């Protein structure tokens, strides 16, 4: 039997197709705010409905250039989706955060830094280590954009130490690239070159599954 959340999702999609964004937004917000009455209600269907509602609503905000609304949605997802599997919630937050990061307006950088800090603090409280490290890497890049190089280096030093212990090569490469940019901006060419060399070494050790 189809769950009501799925039915609501289908109805909102139809409203989008009919160019009735305001009505679709209202339904998506209702799906996102829905509280599960019991653990039995949490299954693949309802989790997918909540995930898709978040993506669709974020997509509307992004297409309409509603930056503040997109940021607010990203902040709300962590507490509202706390009952979802940790990996699924992490994926949703990262997807919404990456949408926010697509903004090229310099005036949005302070808001993005605030959003990053908000997510990091929440992750610390809820022991969401991987999501926290992913956002911290983005935060360092935001500090680089704002020419706050010392703040960026402070984050990167701590982050890279932790990542190397966990041997998360993909995220190490991402952080080392930011590190190289920061040291280049500081005109510390030896450290910028060393960071780039480290990127090459780490990248060469990442196994990529061949396409069949």
N, C-alpha and C positions, 0 to 999 in steps of 0.2 A: 504493500500500500504506500502510495506516494506521500511523503511528509509535507505538511503545510508550508514549511520553509522553501521546499523545492517548487511548490505551486506559486508561491509569492515571487520567487526568483524568475520563473518563466513569465509571470505577469509583468514584472518590471522590465524584462528584456523586450517584451512586446511594446511596452510604452516607449522605450528608447527607440525602437524601430519606427514608431509613429511620431517621433520627434517631440515626445512629451517628457522632457528631461526632468522637470520639477516633480511630476508625479512619480517617475521612476526613482528619483533620489529619495523621496519619502518612504517608498517600499524598501529600498536597499537599506536605509537607516534602521527601519524596523527589524529587518533580518539580522543586521549586525548587533542590535541592542537586545535581541531575544536571549533570554536566560534559560538554559536547560533545566528542566524540572527534576531530572534524575540522570544518573549515569547511563541508564538504558537508552536515553534519547540521543546520546552521543554516539553516532555511527558514521560510516563512510558517506552516506547521503547527506546528513545534516552538516557534517564538517565541510563537505564540498560546497553546500549551499552558502554557508557563512564565508568560506574562502572566496567564492565567486562574487558574492555581494560586495565584499571589500574591494576586490579588483575592479568591478564594474563601476562602483561609486568613485573610486580613485580615478578611473579613466575619464569619467564625466568631469570631475573637478579639473583634471589636467587639460582636457580638451577645451574647457571654458576659461582656462587660465585663472582658476580660483585657487591660488597658491596657499593662502591662509587656511582655507577649508581643507585642503589636502594635508597640510601640516597637522591641523587639529585631528583629522581622521587617523593619521599615523600615531599620534599620541594616545588616542582613545583605544586603539586596537589591543594593546598589551593587557590592560585590565579587563576589557570586555571579552577577550578571547582566552582568558586564563585557563579555561577548562579544555581547550583544544590540546592535542599532542604537542609537546615542546618543539619538535622538528617542524611541524606544520606552522605553528605560530611564528617561529623564527623565519621561515620562508616568506610568510605574508608580510611581516614587518620589514624585512629586507627589500621586498618588491615595492612596497609603498614608499620606503625611504629612498630607494633609487629613483622613483618617479619625482620625488621632491628635489633630489639632487640634479635633475635635468634642467632646473631653472638656471639660466645664464645671467640673471640680473644680479649685479653686485650688491644691490640693496637687500637682497634676500639672504646674504651670507650669514648675517648675525642671527637671523631666525633659524637657519639651518644648523648653526653651531648650538643654539639653544635646544633645538630638537634632538641633536646628537647627545648632548649632555643629559637630557631628560631620559632618553632610552638607555644610556649607559648606567645611570643611577638606578633605574628600574631593574635592569639586568643584574646589577650587583646585589640588589635586595632579593631577587628571585633565583639567584645562582644560574643565570643563563650565560655561561662563559663564552661560547662560540659567537653568539649574536653580539655580545658586548665587544669582543675583539674586532669583529667585522665593522661595527659602527665606529670604534676608536680609530681604525685605519682611515675611514672617511673623515673623521673629525680632524685628524692630523692634516689631511689634504685641504680641508676648509681653512684651517689656521694658515696653511701655506698661501692660499688664495688671498687671505687678509694680510699677508706679509707679517704674520705673527710667528716668526720662524722658531723662536726659542720655545714657545708653547708647543709647536709641532714636534720639535726634537725631544722635548720632555715626554710626550706621549709615545713617540716612536721607540725611544730607548727602552721603556718599560714593556711596550707591546712586543717588540722584536725578541726580547729576552724570554717572554712568556711563550711566544709562538715557536721559537726554536726548541724549547723544552717539549712542546706538544708535537713538534715536527709537522706543522701544517704548512706544507711547502707553497701551496697556492696563495695563501694569505701572506706568507712571508714575502713572496715576490711583490705582491701589491704594496706592502708596507715599505719594502726596500726601494721601490720606484719613487715613492713619495719622499723617502729619506734622501735619495740622490738629488731630487729637485730642490729640496730645502737647502742642502749643503752647497749646491751650485748657486742658489740665490744669495747665500751668505759668503760667496766667493771662496769657500773652502774646497778647492778643486781636488786635493788628494782624497778627502773623505767622500766627495761626490763620485769620484772615479772608483773608489773602493766599494761604494754601495752598488754602482752599476755592475762591477765585476761580480759581486755577490749575487746580484739578480741573475746574471748569466749562468753562474754555477748552480744556483737553486733551480732555475728553469730547466736546465739540462737534465736534472735528476727527477723531474716530474714525468711520470708515465702517462702517455696519452693512448687511450684505446684506439687501435686502428679501425678505420671505416671498412666495412665488409662490402 
